[in-house]
Amino acid sequence: MSTAQQSISKVVEEQTNIDNAARLEAMRRSVRIGNLIPPTVSFESRGVTLVVGEGDAVSRFAASISSELCDHCTFLYLDDSLSLLPHNIQPYHASSVRISGFLGAFDVLVTHNMMEQNLAQIALGSSHFDLVVDLTKSGLHGAERPPLGYHAVGRGLMDEAEAIAAISDTVGTFDKPKYFRLDTDKCAHFSRGIEGCTRCIDACSADALESVKNKITINPYLCQGLGSCSTACPTEAISYALPEAEHTQQFVHQLLGHYSEAGGAFPSILFYAEADEAFVDQHLANLPSNLLPVRLEELASVGIDTWFSAIASGASQVLLLETDTLHPKTRNVLEGELAIASSFLSELAMPALSISLFNPMHLSSFSFISRPATQHLVPVSGNKRDRLTAALDALSVDLERPIRSDVPQGAPFGRIEINTQDCTLCMGCVAVCPTDALNALGDTPGIAFREQDCVQCGLCEKSCPESVIALSPGFNWDTESRQTRTVIHQEAAAECISCGKPYAPASMVNMLIEKLRSHSHFQDDAIKRLSMCEDCRVRDIVSDLAEHPEKQLKL
């Protein structure tokens, strides 16, 4: 147990009501499963630092550090300032600068007199800087969460005293966990020349994700484990690993069960980020005694599947602690998930605040919900789509509701509609589907669809050469029809006019005959080859060339 967790337990122990006693018992009995030895990446730093900004700001910073630290720093003015640096150090000047990289390997390219050069090579005779102190107010690095070793003092993400301490402390080898697992086979980003989902790239506050050669890649040195990409990913191609969402759900289920066994009533869950542990310690005594705190590595490392699993396991309310540490992109992801959750809660006849952000600064006006806990035997295994729908099915089993309900725009739930009259069963949609929602029938031309697996990525719609596929967002509350694979288009196969073997959808053959009838390669008897299977077509061509050798000149 961490020092902060021990402090939280101490606050809990000081409260004396029954619910609080049950909360303490539940926290003591519940065991968290985690990765004991996660994979890591290593950073090497000598403490060699670039300090960059307007001349006056750079000079003030240089004056506040010791001569020993100055020896480790290169100072770069982004204006024509003639401000003097202490210790007789000469600054460098540039009209612009481009910075990329991470702790121990920052590339700094400066432009002066219309020429771009590597500043580390000029100043140090090496390729990289280890650290960067950015004093510019707008910031030279665009990420909401700059990389490790990049201290955005001008943007207010760190104060000067902290940056000075970091320069002296960040020397040596440092390990950082790899927070995620990536399975590109499940990814809905790109298939056969078509771009689909970009949710993970859009969600990353650290700019650690990008598309390289049409595949999503995660730079482990830039990744800071914010979790928003795994929550945004509809196919679980990216999954959070510290801990896995499945383990968090098991812990929450266990915590709620122990609370109930100890006599507690109306339990609620408070998810909070590890960085906010001291904040929780400070405010917990003022919060309801039935509120069970659950620490996460990052607030967005779990999403809607974990929230509804907690509700189905007996929680009256699920709250997400909102503090100043929440980055805009992370907030966007959480608010998108909360919008979907709100649409589900509405269909379940539950208050919208059953799952919501919670800011303790607004404690006096916040509405806490207490209702009798109904625990369902909800499985906490399988992929996150299966875990979510299991929770929703359990919560809705006794409710009257429409078979289908609307979801917010962009939500990864729905089905597809096919204009079967114009569909040629080319199977392009089946080829690009990343989730197995679409399948070929096998022996006969046709397409089968399973709504449970559809994430509305749009790859099938974009791939269709006849433009007969349309996405139909929504959630199907009928468990059986949602999980059953049904045939959405089927037709008889065209039979080879030579051997009689079925070989292609009849509609496709008819379409090709109609389109190619006037083509020079399909004149006279050649058009009949479109009505043959592949083997008979080859035999007919060879036979024709044998009888008319002059046709070889046209090949």
Stockholm file with secondary structure:
# STOCKHOLM 1.0

chainA/1-555         MSTAQQSISKVVEEQTNIDNAARLEAMRRSVRIGNLIPPTVSFESRGVTLVVGEGDAVSRFAASISSELCDHCTFLYLDDSLSLLPHNIQPYHASSVRISGFLGAFDVLVTHNMMEQNLAQIALGSSHFDLVVDLTKSGLHGAERPPLGYHAVGRGLMDEAEAIAAISDTVGTFDKPKYFRLDTDKCAHFSRGIEGCTRCIDACSADALESVKNKITINPYLCQGLGSCSTACPTEAISYALPEAEHTQQFVHQLLGHYSEAGGAFPSILFYAEADEAFVDQHLANLPSNLLPVRLEELASVGIDTWFSAIASGASQVLLLETDTLHPKTRNVLEGELAIASSFLSELAMPALSISLFNPMHLSSFSFISRPATQHLVPVSGNKRDRLTAALDALSVDLERPIRSDVPQGAPFGRIEINTQDCTLCMGCVAVCPTDALNALGDTPGIAFREQDCVQCGLCEKSCPESVIALSPGFNWDTESRQTRTVIHQEAAAECISCGKPYAPASMVNMLIEKLRSHSHFQDDAIKRLSMCEDCRVRDIVSDLAEHPEKQLKL
#=GR chainA/1-555 SS CCHHHHHHHHHHHHCCSHHHHHHHHHHHHCCCCCCSSCCEEEEEECCCEEEEECHHHHHHHHHTSCHHHHTTEEEEESSCCCCCCGGGCCCEECSEEEEEEETTEEEEEEEETTEEEEHHHHHHSSSCBSEEEECCSSCSSCCSSCCTTEEETTTTSSCHHHHHHHHHHCCEEEEEECCEEECGGGCCSEETTEECCCHHHHHCTTCCEEEETTEEEECTTTCCCCCHHHHHCSSCSEEECTTCHHHHHHHHHHHHHHHHHTTCCSCEEEEEEGGGHHHHHHHGGGSCTTEEEEEESSGGGSCHHHHHHHHHTTCSEEEEECCTTCCHHHHHHHHHHHHHHHHHHHHTTCCGGGEEEECGGGGGGCCCCCCCCCCCCCCCCSCHHHHHHHHHHHHHTTCCCCSEECCCTTCSCEEEEECTTTCCCCCHHHHHCSSSCEEECSSSSEEEECGGGCCCCCHHHHHCTTCCEEEEECEECCHHHHHSCEEEEECCEEECTTTCCEEEEHHHHHHHHHHHTTSGGGCGGGGGGGGSCHHHHHHHHHHHHHHCGGGGGGC
#=GC SS_cons         CCHHHHHHHHHHHHCCSHHHHHHHHHHHHCCCCCCSSCCEEEEEECCCEEEEECHHHHHHHHHTSCHHHHTTEEEEESSCCCCCCGGGCCCEECSEEEEEEETTEEEEEEEETTEEEEHHHHHHSSSCBSEEEECCSSCSSCCSSCCTTEEETTTTSSCHHHHHHHHHHCCEEEEEECCEEECGGGCCSEETTEECCCHHHHHCTTCCEEEETTEEEECTTTCCCCCHHHHHCSSCSEEECTTCHHHHHHHHHHHHHHHHHTTCCSCEEEEEEGGGHHHHHHHGGGSCTTEEEEEESSGGGSCHHHHHHHHHTTCSEEEEECCTTCCHHHHHHHHHHHHHHHHHHHHTTCCGGGEEEECGGGGGGCCCCCCCCCCCCCCCCSCHHHHHHHHHHHHHTTCCCCSEECCCTTCSCEEEEECTTTCCCCCHHHHHCSSSCEEECSSSSEEEECGGGCCCCCHHHHHCTTCCEEEEECEECCHHHHHSCEEEEECCEEECTTTCCEEEEHHHHHHHHHHHTTSGGGCGGGGGGGGSCHHHHHHHHHHHHHHCGGGGGGC
//
